[in-house]
Amino acid sequence: MARAAFRGILVSGVKEAPKISTFSGLSEMPKQDPHANVLIRASHSTINYKDAMVLRGMKGVASFPVVPGIDVAGTVVETADPLFKVGDEVVVTGNKIGQSIDGGMSEYCKVQAGWCVKCPEGITPWDSMAIGSAGITAMMCIAHLEEAGGLEKWKGTDVPVLVTGAGG
């Protein structure tokens, strides 16, 4: 990656405070995935409960040192995978990024193509991070309830279903 230095949040170890660090290249980041083949210029990330634990340097949540951020969205700037092209807007959630692999709280994030999803038409990287892992989990829960018939008694009514992330 031949570009200017970039910034990211780095948590160096258990019970160590996060710091904004400057990296001159991906090789300076502590936990790069050797199989990563899509480089994203990150525009948005989220702070999930897991991220909060990593940012606090809690033992057992991440392999330190690491750049946190289990969710990231942005624009593809380099790719070795034919499914993506430079300029594609993508989102990545989970897959141990921000825990055992450097995550989305950096200006650049390199991940495996199989973890990337192109932002659907009408959904911006910002929109996708407003939904984030928590929203995807909630959506999957509703989909499973629908499949199992758990929402059948409300079908055809104007009764809304409220899903919150208050439970963590």
DSSP file with accessible surface (Angstrom, degrees, kcal/mol):
  #  RESIDUE AA STRUCTURE BP1 BP2  ACC     N-H-->O    O-->H-N    N-H-->O    O-->H-N    TCO  KAPPA ALPHA  PHI   PSI    X-CA   Y-CA   Z-CA
    1    1 A M              0   0   66      0, 0.0     2,-1.2     0, 0.0    25,-0.1   0.000 360.0 360.0 360.0 104.7    0.0    0.0    0.0
    2    2 A A        +     0   0  108     23,-0.1     2,-0.3     0, 0.0    23,-0.1  -0.711 360.0 109.9 -97.3  82.9    1.8    3.1   -1.2
    3    3 A R  S    S-     0   0   77     -2,-1.2     3,-0.1    21,-0.3     0, 0.0  -0.928  71.6 -71.8-145.2 173.3   -0.1    5.9    0.5
    4    4 A A        -     0   0   81     -2,-0.3    -1,-0.1     1,-0.1     0, 0.0  -0.124  65.8 -77.0 -64.0 163.0    0.3    8.4    3.2
    5    5 A A        -     0   0   60     17,-0.1     2,-0.3     1,-0.0    19,-0.2  -0.190  52.7-159.4 -56.8 152.4    0.4    7.5    6.8
    6    6 A F  E     -A   23   0A   3     17,-2.6    17,-3.5    -3,-0.1     2,-0.3  -0.922   8.8-120.9-137.2 163.2   -3.0    6.8    8.3
    7    7 A R  E     +A   22   0A 138     -2,-0.3   100,-2.6    15,-0.2     2,-0.3  -0.717  29.1 161.3-107.8 155.7   -4.6    6.6   11.8
    8    8 A G  E     -AB  21 106A   5     13,-2.1    13,-3.5    -2,-0.3     2,-0.4  -0.970  41.7-100.2-160.2 162.0   -6.3    4.0   13.8
    9    9 A I  E     -A   20   0A  51     96,-2.9     2,-0.4    -2,-0.3    11,-0.2  -0.766  39.1-164.7 -87.7 133.7   -7.2    3.2   17.4
   10   10 A L  E     -A   19   0A  28      9,-3.0     9,-2.4    -2,-0.4     2,-0.6  -0.979  15.4-165.1-124.8 129.3   -4.8    0.7   19.0
   11   11 A V  B     -C   66   0B   0     55,-2.4    55,-2.1    -2,-0.4     6,-0.1  -0.972   9.0-170.4-110.3 115.5   -5.3   -1.3   22.2
   12   12 A S        -     0   0   46     -2,-0.6     2,-0.3     5,-0.4    -1,-0.1   0.755  54.2 -28.6 -82.2 -27.6   -1.9   -2.6   23.2
   13   13 A G  S >  S-     0   0    9      3,-0.2     3,-2.1    51,-0.1    -1,-0.2  -0.993  84.8 -41.0-173.0 177.4   -2.9   -5.0   26.0
   14   14 A V  T 3  S+     0   0   67     -2,-0.3    44,-0.2     1,-0.3    43,-0.2  -0.315 123.4   1.4 -57.3 131.5   -5.1   -6.1   28.8
   15   15 A K  T 3  S+     0   0  182     42,-2.8     2,-0.4    41,-0.2    -1,-0.3   0.624  99.6 132.6  62.7  17.1   -6.2   -3.1   30.9
   16   16 A E    <   -     0   0   89     -3,-2.1    -1,-0.2    41,-0.1    -3,-0.2  -0.818  60.5-114.4 -98.2 139.9   -4.3   -0.7   28.6
   17   17 A A        -     0   0   70     -2,-0.4    -5,-0.4     1,-0.1    39,-0.1  -0.402  34.0-105.6 -69.7 144.1   -6.1    2.5   27.4
   18   18 A P        -     0   0   57      0, 0.0     2,-0.3     0, 0.0    -7,-0.2  -0.384  38.3-163.4 -67.8 149.1   -6.7    2.8   23.7
   19   19 A K  E     -A   10   0A 126     -9,-2.4    -9,-3.0    -2,-0.1     2,-0.6  -0.984  24.6-117.5-133.0 146.5   -4.5    5.2   21.8
   20   20 A I  E     -A    9   0A 128     -2,-0.3     2,-0.3   -11,-0.2   -11,-0.2  -0.750  43.2-171.0 -81.2 121.0   -4.8    6.9   18.4
   21   21 A S  E     -A    8   0A  27    -13,-3.5   -13,-2.1    -2,-0.6     2,-0.5  -0.819  20.7-134.4-114.4 155.2   -1.8    5.6   16.5
   22   22 A T  E     -A    7   0A  94     -2,-0.3     2,-0.4   -15,-0.2   -15,-0.2  -0.941  20.0-165.9-109.5 128.8   -0.3    6.5   13.2
   23   23 A F  E     -A    6   0A   9    -17,-3.5   -17,-2.6    -2,-0.5     3,-0.1  -0.939  17.7-158.4-113.9 135.7    0.7    3.7   10.8
   24   24 A S  S    S-     0   0   72     -2,-0.4   -21,-0.3     1,-0.2     2,-0.3   0.599  80.1 -10.7 -87.2  -9.0    2.9    4.2    7.8
   25   25 A G  S >  S-     0   0    9    -19,-0.1     3,-1.6   -23,-0.1     4,-0.4  -0.971  77.2 -90.8-173.8 168.2    1.5    1.0    6.2
   26   26 A L  G >  S+     0   0   21     -2,-0.3     3,-1.8     1,-0.3     6,-0.1   0.830 116.5  69.0 -60.1 -31.3   -0.6   -2.1    6.9
   27   27 A S  G 3  S+     0   0  118      1,-0.3    -1,-0.3    -3,-0.1     5,-0.1   0.732  93.4  58.4 -63.9 -19.0    2.5   -4.0    7.9
   28   28 A E  G <  S+     0   0  100     -3,-1.6    -1,-0.3     2,-0.0    -2,-0.2   0.631  84.1  97.2 -83.4 -14.5    2.8   -1.8   11.0
   29   29 A M  S <  S-     0   0    8     -3,-1.8     3,-0.5    -4,-0.4    73,-0.0  -0.531  77.5-132.0 -75.2 144.1   -0.7   -2.8   12.2
   30   30 A P  S    S+     0   0   46      0, 0.0     2,-0.2     0, 0.0    -1,-0.1   0.804  88.9  33.6 -73.8 -30.5   -0.4   -5.6   14.8
   31   31 A K        +     0   0   45      2,-0.0    71,-2.8    72,-0.0     2,-0.3  -0.471  69.2 165.4-130.4  65.3   -3.0   -8.3   13.5
   32   32 A Q        -     0   0   54     -3,-0.5    79,-0.1    -2,-0.2    77,-0.0  -0.578  37.5-123.4 -81.7 141.6   -3.2   -8.4    9.8
   33   33 A D    >   -     0   0   16     77,-0.4     3,-1.8    -2,-0.3    -1,-0.1  -0.749  10.8-150.2 -84.1 119.5   -4.9  -11.4    8.1
   34   34 A P  T 3  S+     0   0  116      0, 0.0    -1,-0.1     0, 0.0    -2,-0.0   0.708  97.5  52.6 -65.7 -15.3   -2.5  -13.1    5.7
   35   35 A H  T 3  S+     0   0  138     77,-0.0     2,-0.1    -3,-0.0    76,-0.1   0.428  79.8 122.2 -98.2   0.7   -5.5  -14.2    3.6
   36   36 A A    <   +     0   0   12     -3,-1.8    76,-0.3    76,-0.1     3,-0.1  -0.409  27.1 166.2 -66.5 136.4   -7.0  -10.7    3.3
   37   37 A N        +     0   0   46     74,-1.7    43,-2.2     1,-0.2     2,-0.4   0.260  52.1  72.2-138.1  11.2   -7.5   -9.6   -0.3
   38   38 A V  E     -DE  79 111C   0     73,-2.0    73,-2.4    41,-0.2     2,-0.5  -0.983  61.1-156.9-131.5 121.7   -9.7   -6.5   -0.2
   39   39 A L  E     -DE  78 110C   1     39,-2.8    38,-2.9    -2,-0.4    39,-1.3  -0.873  12.7-163.4-100.5 125.4   -8.5   -3.1    1.1
   40   40 A I  E     -DE  76 109C   0     69,-2.9    69,-2.1    -2,-0.5     2,-1.0  -0.908  20.9-141.7-110.9 133.2  -11.2   -0.8    2.4
   41   41 A R  E     -DE  75 108C  96     34,-3.1    34,-1.9    -2,-0.4    67,-0.2  -0.851  37.9-135.5 -86.6 102.6  -10.9    2.9    3.0
   42   42 A A  E     +D   74   0C  15     65,-1.6    32,-0.3    -2,-1.0     3,-0.1  -0.459  37.9 166.5 -69.3 131.7  -13.1    2.9    6.1
   43   43 A S  E     +     0   0C  62     30,-2.7     2,-0.3     1,-0.3    31,-0.2   0.641  66.9  18.8-111.1 -26.4  -15.6    5.7    6.4
   44   44 A H  E     +D   73   0C  67     29,-2.1    29,-2.4    81,-0.0    -1,-0.3  -0.996  54.7 166.8-147.6 148.8  -17.8    4.3    9.2
   45   45 A S  E     -D   72   0C  38     -2,-0.3     2,-0.3    27,-0.2    27,-0.2  -0.801  23.1-132.3-141.8-176.3  -17.6    1.8   12.1
   46   46 A T        -     0   0   23     25,-0.6     2,-0.5    -2,-0.3    25,-0.3  -0.835  13.1-124.1-131.6 172.0  -19.8    1.2   15.1
   47   47 A I        +     0   0  122     -2,-0.3     2,-0.2    22,-0.1    -2,-0.0  -0.937  35.2 177.7-122.2 105.3  -19.2    0.6   18.8
   48   48 A N     >  -     0   0   31     -2,-0.5     4,-2.4     1,-0.1     5,-0.2  -0.516  47.9 -97.0 -93.6 172.4  -20.7   -2.7   19.9
   49   49 A Y  H  > S+     0   0  162      1,-0.2     4,-2.1     2,-0.2     5,-0.2   0.916 127.3  53.0 -57.6 -42.4  -20.6   -4.2   23.3
   50   50 A K  H  > S+     0   0   85      1,-0.2     4,-2.3     2,-0.2    -1,-0.2   0.904 107.7  51.4 -59.3 -42.1  -17.7   -6.3   22.2
   51   51 A D  H  > S+     0   0    0      1,-0.2     4,-3.4     2,-0.2    -1,-0.2   0.911 106.9  53.6 -61.0 -42.5  -15.9   -3.2   21.0
   52   52 A A  H  X S+     0   0   36     -4,-2.4     4,-1.5     1,-0.2    -2,-0.2   0.910 109.3  48.6 -60.3 -39.6  -16.4   -1.6   24.4
   53   53 A M  H  <>S+     0   0   37     -4,-2.1     5,-2.5     2,-0.2    -1,-0.2   0.915 113.5  46.5 -66.7 -40.9  -14.8   -4.6   26.1
   54   54 A V  H ><5S+     0   0    0     -4,-2.3     3,-2.0     1,-0.2    -2,-0.2   0.938 110.2  53.2 -65.0 -45.0  -11.8   -4.5   23.7
   55   55 A L  H 3<5S+     0   0   32     -4,-3.4    -1,-0.2     1,-0.3    -2,-0.2   0.800 108.1  51.3 -62.4 -26.5  -11.5   -0.7   24.1
   56   56 A R  T 3<5S-     0   0  178     -4,-1.5    -1,-0.3    -5,-0.2   -41,-0.2   0.459 115.0-119.7 -87.1  -1.7  -11.3   -1.3   27.9
   57   57 A G  T < 5 -     0   0    0     -3,-2.0   -42,-2.8    -4,-0.2     2,-0.2   0.848  45.8-179.8  68.9  35.4   -8.6   -3.9   27.4
   58   58 A M    >>< -     0   0   68     -5,-2.5     3,-1.2   -44,-0.2     4,-0.6  -0.502  29.1-112.5 -75.7 135.8  -10.7   -6.6   29.0
   59   59 A K  T 34 S+     0   0  177     -2,-0.2    -1,-0.1     1,-0.2     4,-0.1  -0.316  94.4  21.4 -65.4 141.4   -9.0  -10.0   29.1
   60   60 A G  T 34 S+     0   0   80      2,-0.4    -1,-0.2     1,-0.1     3,-0.1   0.369 101.6  85.8  87.1  -5.5  -10.4  -12.9   27.0
   61   61 A V  T <4 S+     0   0   25     -3,-1.2     2,-0.3     1,-0.2    -2,-0.1   0.813  96.3   9.4 -95.4 -35.7  -12.2  -10.7   24.4
   62   62 A A  S  < S-     0   0   19     -4,-0.6     2,-0.8    -9,-0.1    -2,-0.4  -0.914  70.3-110.7-141.9 164.5   -9.4  -10.0   22.0
   63   63 A S        -     0   0   59     36,-2.3    -4,-0.0    -2,-0.3   -50,-0.0  -0.904  60.5-107.3 -97.9 107.0   -5.9  -11.0   21.1
   64   64 A F  S    S+     0   0   36     -2,-0.8   -52,-0.2     2,-0.1     2,-0.1  -0.561  94.0  45.9 -87.9 151.3   -3.8   -7.9   22.0
   65   65 A P  S    S+     0   0   49      0, 0.0     2,-0.3     0, 0.0   -53,-0.2   0.585  85.1 140.9 -73.7 153.4   -2.4   -5.7   20.5
   66   66 A V  B     -C   11   0B   0    -55,-2.1   -55,-2.4    -2,-0.1   -53,-0.1  -0.992  55.7-120.3-158.0 152.9   -5.3   -5.1   18.1
   67   67 A V        -     0   0    0     -2,-0.3    36,-2.9   -57,-0.2    31,-0.3  -0.894  43.7-139.7 -92.4 117.7   -7.2   -2.4   16.3
   68   68 A P        +     0   0    0      0, 0.0    37,-2.5     0, 0.0    30,-0.2  -0.093  52.0 110.3 -72.3 179.5  -10.8   -2.8   17.4
   69   69 A G        -     0   0    0     29,-0.3    35,-2.3    35,-0.2    30,-0.1   0.620  33.8-167.5 116.8  88.6  -14.0   -2.5   15.4
   70   70 A I  S    S+     0   0   11     28,-0.2    24,-2.4    33,-0.2     2,-0.4   0.585  81.0  49.5 -79.6  -8.8  -16.1   -5.5   14.7
   71   71 A D  E     + F   0  93C   0    -25,-0.3   -25,-0.6    22,-0.2     2,-0.3  -0.979  65.4 167.3-126.0 143.3  -18.1   -3.6   12.0
   72   72 A V  E     -DF  45  92C   0     20,-2.4    20,-2.8    -2,-0.4     2,-0.3  -0.985  10.1-175.9-152.5 145.2  -16.7   -1.5    9.2
   73   73 A A  E     +DF  44  91C   0    -29,-2.4   -30,-2.7    -2,-0.3   -29,-2.1  -0.986  29.5 104.5-137.5 148.1  -18.1    0.1    6.0
   74   74 A G  E     -DF  42  90C   0     16,-2.2    16,-2.8    -2,-0.3     2,-0.4  -0.971  61.2 -48.8 174.3-156.1  -16.3    2.0    3.3
   75   75 A T  E     -DF  41  89C  45    -34,-1.9   -34,-3.1    -2,-0.3     2,-0.3  -0.888  45.6-117.2-115.9 134.2  -14.9    2.0   -0.2
   76   76 A V  E     +D   40   0C   0     12,-2.9    11,-2.8    -2,-0.4   -36,-0.2  -0.515  34.2 170.0 -67.5 126.2  -12.8   -0.6   -1.9
   77   77 A V  E     +     0   0C  38    -38,-2.9     2,-0.3     1,-0.4   -37,-0.2   0.594  69.5  15.4-112.3 -19.7   -9.4    0.9   -2.8
   78   78 A E  E     +D   39   0C  68    -39,-1.3   -39,-2.8     7,-0.1    -1,-0.4  -0.975  67.6 174.4-149.8 143.6   -7.6   -2.3   -3.7
   79   79 A T  E     -D   38   0C  45     -2,-0.3   -41,-0.2   -41,-0.2     7,-0.1  -0.989  27.8-173.3-152.3 143.9   -8.8   -5.8   -4.5
   80   80 A A  S    S+     0   0   83    -43,-2.2   -42,-0.1    -2,-0.3    -1,-0.1   0.110  71.6  89.3-113.5  14.4   -7.5   -9.1   -5.7
   81   81 A D  S >  S-     0   0   37    -44,-0.4     3,-1.6     3,-0.1   -44,-0.0  -0.955  70.8-142.9-117.6 131.5  -11.0  -10.6   -5.9
   82   82 A P  T 3  S+     0   0  128      0, 0.0    -1,-0.1     0, 0.0    -3,-0.0   0.660  95.3  71.3 -68.7 -13.6  -13.1  -10.4   -9.1
   83   83 A L  T 3  S+     0   0  119      2,-0.0     2,-0.3    -3,-0.0    -4,-0.0   0.712 101.7  47.3 -72.1 -19.2  -16.3  -10.0   -7.1
   84   84 A F    <   -     0   0   18     -3,-1.6     2,-0.3     4,-0.0    -3,-0.1  -0.910  65.2-165.2-125.4 151.9  -15.2   -6.5   -6.1
   85   85 A K    >   -     0   0  134     -2,-0.3     3,-2.3    -7,-0.1    -9,-0.3  -0.925  41.3 -82.7-130.4 157.9  -13.9   -3.5   -7.9
   86   86 A V  T 3  S+     0   0   96     -2,-0.3    -9,-0.2     1,-0.3     3,-0.1  -0.345 117.9  32.3 -56.5 131.6  -12.2   -0.3   -6.8
   87   87 A G  T 3  S+     0   0   46    -11,-2.8    -1,-0.3     1,-0.4     2,-0.1   0.182  82.7 135.2 102.4 -16.9  -14.9    2.1   -5.8
   88   88 A D    <   -     0   0   15     -3,-2.3   -12,-2.9   -12,-0.1     2,-0.5  -0.429  53.7-132.5 -62.8 137.8  -17.4   -0.5   -4.5
   89   89 A E  E     +F   75   0C  88    -14,-0.2    30,-2.8    30,-0.2     2,-0.3  -0.834  36.7 176.3 -91.9 128.0  -19.0    0.5   -1.2
   90   90 A V  E     -FG  74 118C   0    -16,-2.8   -16,-2.2    -2,-0.5     2,-0.3  -0.868  24.0-150.4-132.2 163.6  -18.9   -2.5    1.1
   91   91 A V  E     -FG  73 117C  21     26,-2.3    26,-2.0    -2,-0.3     2,-0.4  -0.977   8.2-169.5-133.2 144.0  -19.8   -3.5    4.7
   92   92 A V  E     -F   72   0C   1    -20,-2.8   -20,-2.4    -2,-0.3     2,-0.4  -0.998   5.7-179.3-132.9 132.1  -18.1   -6.1    6.9
   93   93 A T  E     -F   71   0C  41     22,-0.5   -22,-0.2    -2,-0.4     2,-0.1  -0.996  52.4 -24.2-131.2 138.2  -19.5   -7.3   10.2
   94   94 A G    >   +     0   0   23    -24,-2.4     3,-1.6    -2,-0.4    21,-0.0  -0.348  60.7 134.2  72.3-143.5  -18.0   -9.9   12.6
   95   95 A N  T 3  S-     0   0   76      1,-0.3    -1,-0.1    -2,-0.1     3,-0.1   0.772 100.9 -70.9  61.8  26.0  -15.5  -12.6   11.4
   96   96 A K  T >>>S+     0   0  114      1,-0.2     4,-2.0     2,-0.1     3,-1.7   0.559  89.3 150.6  70.2   8.7  -13.3  -11.8   14.3
   97   97 A I  B <45 +h  101   0D   0     -3,-1.6    -1,-0.2     1,-0.2     6,-0.2  -0.506  69.9  25.0 -67.2 143.7  -12.2   -8.4   12.9
   98   98 A G  T 345S+     0   0    0      3,-3.1   -29,-0.3   -31,-0.3    -1,-0.2   0.453 126.4  53.9  80.8   0.0  -11.5   -6.1   15.8
   99   99 A Q  T <45S-     0   0   19     -3,-1.7   -36,-2.3     2,-0.6    -2,-0.2   0.616 129.6  -2.0-125.3 -66.4  -10.7   -9.1   18.0
  100  100 A S  T  <5S+     0   0   55     -4,-2.0     2,-0.3   -38,-0.2    -3,-0.2   0.452 135.1  44.6-110.0  -3.9   -8.1  -11.4   16.5
  101  101 A I  B   <S-h   97   0D  22     -5,-1.5    -3,-3.1   -34,-0.1    -2,-0.6  -0.988 103.9 -89.4-134.8 142.0   -7.7   -9.5   13.3
  102  102 A D        -     0   0    3    -71,-2.8   -69,-0.1    -2,-0.3     8,-0.1  -0.246  55.8-156.6 -54.1 137.5   -7.3   -5.7   13.0
  103  103 A G        -     0   0    0    -36,-2.9   -34,-0.2    -6,-0.2   -33,-0.2  -0.083  28.3 -67.0-109.3-156.5  -10.8   -4.2   12.7
  104  104 A G  S    S+     0   0    4    -35,-2.3     2,-1.1     1,-0.2   -35,-0.2   0.393  95.8  92.8 -83.0  -1.0  -12.7   -1.2   11.5
  105  105 A M  S    S+     0   0   24    -37,-2.5   -96,-2.9   -96,-0.1     2,-0.3  -0.295  77.1  78.6 -90.7  53.3  -11.5    1.6   13.8
  106  106 A S  B    S-B    8   0A  10     -2,-1.1   -98,-0.3   -98,-0.3   -64,-0.2  -0.962  91.1-112.9-148.5 158.5   -8.8    2.6   11.4
  107  107 A E  S    S+     0   0   46   -100,-2.6   -65,-1.6    -2,-0.3     2,-0.4   0.754 106.9  33.9 -69.9 -21.8   -8.8    4.6    8.2
  108  108 A Y  E     -E   41   0C  29   -101,-0.3     2,-0.4   -67,-0.2   -67,-0.2  -0.986  65.8-178.3-132.1 145.5   -7.9    1.4    6.3
  109  109 A C  E     -E   40   0C   1    -69,-2.1   -69,-2.9    -2,-0.4     2,-0.5  -0.984  11.4-156.4-144.0 127.2   -9.0   -2.1    6.9
  110  110 A K  E     +E   39   0C  60     -2,-0.4   -77,-0.4   -71,-0.2     2,-0.3  -0.932  26.8 158.9-110.8 125.5   -7.9   -5.2    4.9
  111  111 A V  E     -E   38   0C   0    -73,-2.4   -73,-2.0    -2,-0.5   -74,-1.7  -0.848  45.0 -80.4-137.0 171.6  -10.2   -8.2    5.0
  112  112 A Q    >   -     0   0   56    -76,-0.3     3,-2.0    -2,-0.3     4,-0.5  -0.545  37.1-126.9 -76.1 141.5  -11.1  -11.4    3.1
  113  113 A A  G >  S+     0   0    4      1,-0.3     3,-1.6    -2,-0.2    -1,-0.1   0.847 106.7  65.6 -57.6 -35.7  -13.4  -10.8    0.1
  114  114 A G  G 3  S+     0   0   75      1,-0.3    -1,-0.3     3,-0.0    -2,-0.0   0.656  99.0  53.6 -63.8 -14.4  -15.8  -13.5    1.5
  115  115 A W  G <  S+     0   0   44     -3,-2.0   -22,-0.5   -23,-0.0     2,-0.3   0.588  92.4  91.8 -93.4 -14.5  -16.5  -11.2    4.5
  116  116 A C    <   -     0   0   11     -3,-1.6     2,-0.4    -4,-0.5   -24,-0.2  -0.620  52.8-169.7 -86.5 142.9  -17.5   -8.2    2.3
  117  117 A V  E     -G   91   0C  87    -26,-2.0   -26,-2.3    -2,-0.3     2,-0.2  -1.000  26.3-121.2-128.0 129.2  -21.0   -7.4    1.2
  118  118 A K  E     -G   90   0C 102     -2,-0.4   -28,-0.3   -28,-0.2     3,-0.1  -0.480  36.0-105.9 -65.7 138.3  -21.7   -4.7   -1.3
  119  119 A C        -     0   0   20    -30,-2.8   -30,-0.2    -2,-0.2     3,-0.1  -0.504  41.1-117.4 -62.9 127.2  -23.9   -2.0    0.0
  120  120 A P    >   -     0   0   80      0, 0.0     3,-2.5     0, 0.0    -1,-0.1  -0.263  42.9 -78.0 -63.7 156.7  -27.3   -2.5   -1.6
  121  121 A E  T 3  S+     0   0  203      1,-0.3     3,-0.1    -3,-0.1    -3,-0.0  -0.289 122.8  21.1 -55.5 132.0  -28.7    0.2   -3.8
  122  122 A G  T 3  S+     0   0   69      1,-0.2     2,-0.6    -3,-0.1    -1,-0.3   0.359 102.1 102.2  89.3  -7.9  -30.1    3.0   -1.6
  123  123 A I    <   -     0   0   59     -3,-2.5    -1,-0.2     4,-0.0    -4,-0.0  -0.951  56.3-161.1-111.8 118.0  -28.0    1.9    1.4
  124  124 A T     >  -     0   0   60     -2,-0.6     4,-2.5     1,-0.1     5,-0.2  -0.457  35.7-104.3 -88.3 165.9  -25.0    4.0    2.2
  125  125 A P  H  > S+     0   0    8      0, 0.0     4,-2.0     0, 0.0     5,-0.2   0.907 125.6  53.6 -55.3 -38.1  -22.0    2.9    4.3
  126  126 A W  H  > S+     0   0  154      1,-0.2     4,-1.8     2,-0.2     5,-0.2   0.938 108.2  49.0 -61.2 -46.9  -23.4    5.3    7.0
  127  127 A D  H  > S+     0   0   51      1,-0.2     4,-1.4     2,-0.2    -1,-0.2   0.913 109.2  52.7 -57.8 -44.1  -26.8    3.5    6.8
  128  128 A S  H  X S+     0   0   13     -4,-2.5     4,-3.3     1,-0.2    -1,-0.2   0.872 110.2  47.2 -65.0 -33.5  -25.2    0.1    7.1
  129  129 A M  H  < S+     0   0   15     -4,-2.0    -1,-0.2     2,-0.2    -2,-0.2   0.785 103.8  61.0 -79.8 -22.6  -23.3    1.1   10.2
  130  130 A A  H  < S+     0   0   68     -4,-1.8    -1,-0.2    -5,-0.2    -2,-0.2   0.855 114.9  36.7 -66.3 -30.8  -26.5    2.6   11.7
  131  131 A I  H  X S+     0   0   87     -4,-1.4     4,-2.3    -5,-0.2     5,-0.2   0.930  94.9 154.8 -81.8 -54.3  -27.9   -1.0   11.4
  132  132 A G  H  X  -     0   0    3     -4,-3.3     4,-2.2     2,-0.2     5,-0.2   0.137  66.1 -46.5  57.0-172.5  -24.6   -2.7   12.3
  133  133 A S  H  > S+     0   0   20      1,-0.2     4,-2.7     2,-0.2     5,-0.2   0.879 138.4  55.1 -59.7 -39.7  -24.2   -6.2   13.8
  134  134 A A  H  > S+     0   0   57      1,-0.2     4,-2.4     2,-0.2    -1,-0.2   0.930 109.9  45.6 -62.9 -42.8  -26.9   -5.5   16.4
  135  135 A G  H  X S+     0   0   25     -4,-2.3     4,-2.7     2,-0.2    -1,-0.2   0.888 112.2  50.8 -68.2 -38.2  -29.4   -4.6   13.7
  136  136 A I  H  X S+     0   0   56     -4,-2.2     4,-2.7    -5,-0.2    -2,-0.2   0.926 110.6  49.9 -64.7 -41.8  -28.5   -7.6   11.5
  137  137 A T  H  X S+     0   0   93     -4,-2.7     4,-2.2     2,-0.2    -2,-0.2   0.931 112.0  47.8 -61.3 -44.4  -28.9   -9.8   14.6
  138  138 A A  H  X S+     0   0   24     -4,-2.4     4,-2.4     2,-0.2    -2,-0.2   0.920 111.5  50.5 -62.9 -42.3  -32.3   -8.3   15.3
  139  139 A M  H  X S+     0   0  120     -4,-2.7     4,-2.6     1,-0.2    -2,-0.2   0.919 110.2  49.7 -62.4 -41.8  -33.4   -8.7   11.6
  140  140 A M  H  X S+     0   0   95     -4,-2.7     4,-2.5     1,-0.2    -1,-0.2   0.891 108.9  53.4 -64.5 -37.4  -32.3  -12.3   11.7
  141  141 A C  H  X S+     0   0   70     -4,-2.2     4,-2.5     2,-0.2    -2,-0.2   0.940 110.3  46.2 -61.5 -47.4  -34.3  -12.9   14.9
  142  142 A I  H  X S+     0   0   38     -4,-2.4     4,-2.8     2,-0.2    -2,-0.2   0.920 111.4  52.5 -61.9 -42.9  -37.4  -11.4   13.2
  143  143 A A  H  X S+     0   0   35     -4,-2.6     4,-2.5     1,-0.2    -2,-0.2   0.923 110.9  46.8 -60.4 -42.7  -36.9  -13.5   10.1
  144  144 A H  H  X S+     0   0  112     -4,-2.5     4,-2.3     2,-0.2     6,-0.2   0.894 111.1  51.7 -66.8 -40.0  -36.6  -16.7   12.2
  145  145 A L  H  X>S+     0   0   69     -4,-2.5     5,-2.4     2,-0.2     6,-0.7   0.914 110.5  49.2 -61.7 -40.8  -39.7  -15.7   14.2
  146  146 A E  H ><5S+     0   0  121     -4,-2.8     3,-1.0     1,-0.2    -2,-0.2   0.938 111.6  48.5 -62.9 -44.7  -41.6  -15.2   10.9
  147  147 A E  H 3<5S+     0   0  154     -4,-2.5    -1,-0.2     1,-0.3    -2,-0.2   0.874 113.4  47.2 -62.4 -38.1  -40.4  -18.6    9.6
  148  148 A A  H 3<5S-     0   0   88     -4,-2.3    -1,-0.3    -5,-0.2    -2,-0.2   0.482 115.9-113.6 -84.0  -3.2  -41.4  -20.4   12.8
  149  149 A G  T X<5S+     0   0   32     -3,-1.0     3,-1.4    -4,-0.6     4,-0.3   0.589  75.0 134.5  83.2  10.5  -44.8  -18.7   12.9
  150  150 A G  T 3 <S+     0   0   41     -5,-2.4    -4,-0.2     1,-0.3     3,-0.1   0.636  75.2  42.7 -70.5 -12.0  -44.1  -16.7   16.0
  151  151 A L  T >> S+     0   0   26     -6,-0.7     3,-1.5    -5,-0.1     4,-0.6   0.274  81.7 109.3-112.5   9.3  -45.5  -13.5   14.5
  152  152 A E  G X4  +     0   0  109     -3,-1.4     3,-1.4     1,-0.3    -2,-0.1   0.858  69.8  60.0 -57.1 -40.0  -48.5  -15.1   12.9
  153  153 A K  G 34 S+     0   0  165     -4,-0.3    -1,-0.3     1,-0.3    -2,-0.1   0.722 107.8  46.6 -68.2 -16.0  -51.1  -13.5   15.3
  154  154 A W  G X4 S+     0   0   98     -3,-1.5     3,-2.0     3,-0.1     5,-0.3   0.503  82.4 122.7 -99.8  -4.6  -50.0  -10.0   14.2
  155  155 A K  T << S+     0   0  153     -3,-1.4     3,-0.1    -4,-0.6    -3,-0.0  -0.329  79.4  15.6 -61.3 132.8  -50.1  -10.8   10.5
  156  156 A G  T 3  S+     0   0   85      1,-0.3    -1,-0.3     3,-0.1     2,-0.2   0.530 106.9 106.1  82.4   4.4  -52.5   -8.4    8.7
  157  157 A T  S <  S-     0   0   65     -3,-2.0    -1,-0.3     2,-0.2    -3,-0.1  -0.640  77.2-123.6-106.9 172.4  -52.6   -6.0   11.6
  158  158 A D        +     0   0  166     -2,-0.2    -3,-0.1    -3,-0.1    -4,-0.0   0.173  68.0 128.4 -97.0  16.9  -51.1   -2.6   12.0
  159  159 A V        -     0   0   75     -5,-0.3    -2,-0.2     1,-0.0     2,-0.1  -0.612  53.7-139.7 -77.9 118.8  -49.4   -3.7   15.2
  160  160 A P        -     0   0  117      0, 0.0     2,-0.5     0, 0.0    -2,-0.1  -0.442   3.3-135.0 -76.4 155.0  -45.7   -2.8   15.0
  161  161 A V        -     0   0   78     -2,-0.1     2,-0.5     2,-0.0   -19,-0.0  -0.958  19.2-155.3-108.4 122.8  -43.0   -5.1   16.3
  162  162 A L        -     0   0  148     -2,-0.5     2,-0.5     2,-0.0     0, 0.0  -0.873  11.0-175.2-102.9 128.7  -40.3   -3.3   18.3
  163  163 A V        -     0   0   66     -2,-0.5     2,-0.3     2,-0.0   -25,-0.1  -0.990   6.9-177.2-121.9 128.1  -36.8   -4.7   18.5
  164  164 A T        -     0   0   95     -2,-0.5     3,-0.3   -26,-0.0    -2,-0.0  -0.835  31.1-143.4-120.3 163.5  -34.2   -3.1   20.7
  165  165 A G    >   +     0   0   59     -2,-0.3     3,-1.8     1,-0.2    -1,-0.0   0.150  69.0 113.9-104.6  16.9  -30.6   -3.7   21.4
  166  166 A A  T 3   +     0   0   93      1,-0.3    -1,-0.2     2,-0.0     0, 0.0   0.732  67.3  63.0 -63.7 -21.7  -31.0   -2.7   25.1
  167  167 A G  T 3         0   0   84     -3,-0.3    -1,-0.3     1,-0.2    -2,-0.1   0.551 360.0 360.0 -82.6  -6.7  -30.2   -6.3   26.2
  168  168 A G    <         0   0   94     -3,-1.8    -1,-0.2  -119,-0.0    -2,-0.0  -0.238 360.0 360.0  88.0 360.0  -26.7   -6.3   24.8
